[in-house]
């Protein structure tokens, strides 16, 4: 699935959340690699084991997760020739011990959680490795019994150390008057006495160090030099024998390398599985049946990352109709509905339980594609419409019967008429390919298309007209509106203005988005009753004059009836009556009798000296003109598009 769509639906946040519930490096790695699956049978197995783990934990079960402390480095060192340390073997012993506990626990849960218990059944018995380690190492120290030779050496060390201590005790008593303190210190691993510097010559020995103040010298007495040399040699022998013990034990551990790797992997799976179950319990999630027919039916569904207590969502698509158009006011929950369906689908396909009620079902899709939000980029010079089109093109390049398509705010960012037409064409193509589509829109033309077209259905986000608050409830089978008139009236706009707006909207709806102002019924002026007759008389006399259209001005917005389009007058009519009109960025020649003034220039632009190049020319050309007005720029030219 495309990373772009996964990001739009906040799938990375799902991964990070599961990672946060893991406790081991192996489980964390599996969580970080979490991705939606597409094989229905594999998805169902993943959901089954996650549900088993959730049920097990909900009943108070606490599987003893094997400790992987220190195991990552141990596993990396095995087979490299490195001799493991006492600490490494302590981690190995603890891991082997906890694996045995987990295997024993899961053996008792085979009936109620067969899928979960199956991982433990694949784990190896490491009891012999544990026993081998415990015979040689205890609490981080190699035991005397680890080898016969080590036992002999340590016995000699104890004897030599006792003789040395007795000798030192005697020296402390005999030379108490020349010592700075009555204690034995060590310098470089050798015993020394702290002698006052001025009395140094009263004791035979070698000075190994001096205090920072210079008042004390640390002397190794000659009487203990031989004993210390003997003890040092014994210590060296001990270290050599300990290394030999560790090397032999490392060989034993390496003989279990395969079994250790399998058990580490199984422990990671358990950690990952329990992390999924813990999150499911935290958000009140459960397993939902999956299907391969593209049917989505959610009951009491909730987005897992919405704060507070969101209103549950009921939605259905993919059965008799494979395209659902959602309408309603801004901030009413349309986009959240799309994201909820998309994210819960991705979660289920990842083996994660979803926060949805009984009666829900989700489908396994080959791809989930989303065009949600504004990808406008200043760096890439992409407008809102261009960004949406880029996403739509990417979606169309992969969409088929195994694709769930989520599209937010159809027909936005461009001319409404063209945007509606393009949106319906895209919806038709996706329907032809068999994709399951959920889309949101404000446009009545798209709502009407969904109402009359087989395979399509409308739904609306409910809205409380009294409190002006969205209810975040999706009502299936009905098309909603944006509630602009209701909101305006509640906020205090004059009822007359609201009523006039309804009349205008109705006329525009009948005549299309580009209907001229002349087609809109004129508003009746409010005048005092005594003046009404005189006003009507003046109106009738003025009517013939009003019918005579005043001269055009460059910058007027005009309506072209036969094209049902509006444009801006670029050049006044010539002697033949032909004018040039700019429609978007295209300039066409048309006779002045075939156009009508729509909006006067003076109502659109501030002042008579307004620079119309801002309307008619590109930013690049205007920059060039400014540069060429200051000085001659060799090679710079300005190209104008041809006029039709």
Number of C-alpha atoms within 10 A of each C-alpha: 16 13 11 12 21 20 12 17 26 14 21 15 13 20 17 14 16 25 22 13 20 23 18 22 18 21 26 22 15 19 26 15 9 20 18 22 21 19 13 17 14 14 19 21 13 21 25 21 24 28 26 22 27 25 17 19 16 13 8 8 13 12 18 16 18 24 19 22 17 17 21 13 10 19 17 9 16 18 14 8 11 11 19 19 17 19 15 19 26 21 18 25 21 17 25 24 19 19 27 18 15 20 22 14 17 20 15 11 17 15 10 13 20 15 19 23 23 17 17 23 15 13 21 19 16 20 14 12 18 19 14 15 23 17 14 21 23 13 11 14 13 21 17 18 13 20 16 10 15 21 15 13 18 16 14 15 19 13 11 17 16 12 13 21 15 10 14 20 13 12 17 18 11 10 14 14 13 20 20 16 15 16 13 15 15 15 13 8 9 16 20 25 29 26 26 19 17 11 13 18 11 11 17 12 18 14 16 16 17 15 11 8 6 10 13 21 24 26 24 24 18 12 15 20 17 12 16 18 12 16 20 16 11 19 16 12 17 19 13 12 19 22 16 15 19 21 17 14 22 23 16 15 23 18 14 16 15 11 17 23 14 14 23 25 17 23 27 25 21 26 25 27 27 28 25 26 27 21 21 23 17 11 16 15 22 21 25 25 13 22 16 15 15 23 20 22 20 25 17 15 24 26 22 19 12 10 7 6 7 13 15 19 23 19 20 21 21 23 14 11 17 23 28 24 28 30 30 24 20 15 12 21 23 26 19 17 26 21 20 22 24 25 22 24 23 28 20 26 27 20 25 30 27 27 24 25 20 13 11 20 21 25 24 28 26 21 22 24 28 27 25 20 14 14 16 15 12 8 6 8 10 15 16 17 19 16 20 25 15 15 20 18 13 14 24 16 9 14 22 21 17 21 22 30 25 25 23 22 21 24 23 17 15 13 13 17 16 11 17 21 14 15 18 17 12 16 22 15 15 23 19 11 15 19 22 28 23 27 24 26 25 21 19 15 18 21 23 13 15 21 18 11 11 12 16 24 25 25 24 24 26 21 21 12 12 9 9 13 14 17 13 22 19 24 18 18 15 17 21 21 19 17 15 13 17 15 16 14 15 15 10 8 13 12 13 10 13 16 13 16 14 13 16 18 15 13 18 17 14 11 14 16 18 18 20 22 16 11 12 15 11 11 9 7 8 7 10 9 9 8 9 13 12 11 15 11 11 11 12 12 11 11 11 9 10 11 8 8 9 9 8 19 17 16 24 22 24 25 25 21 14 8 10 14 16 23 23 24 26 23 17 17 19 11 7 8 11 16 22 22 30 21 16 12 12 13 20 16 15 16 14 20 11 14 20 19 24 18 17 15 20 13 10 11 14 10 10 9 7 11 11 13 12 10 14 18 13 13 12 9 15 15 11 15 14 10 13 14 10 8 8 9 11 7 5 11 11 9 7 9 9 8 11 10
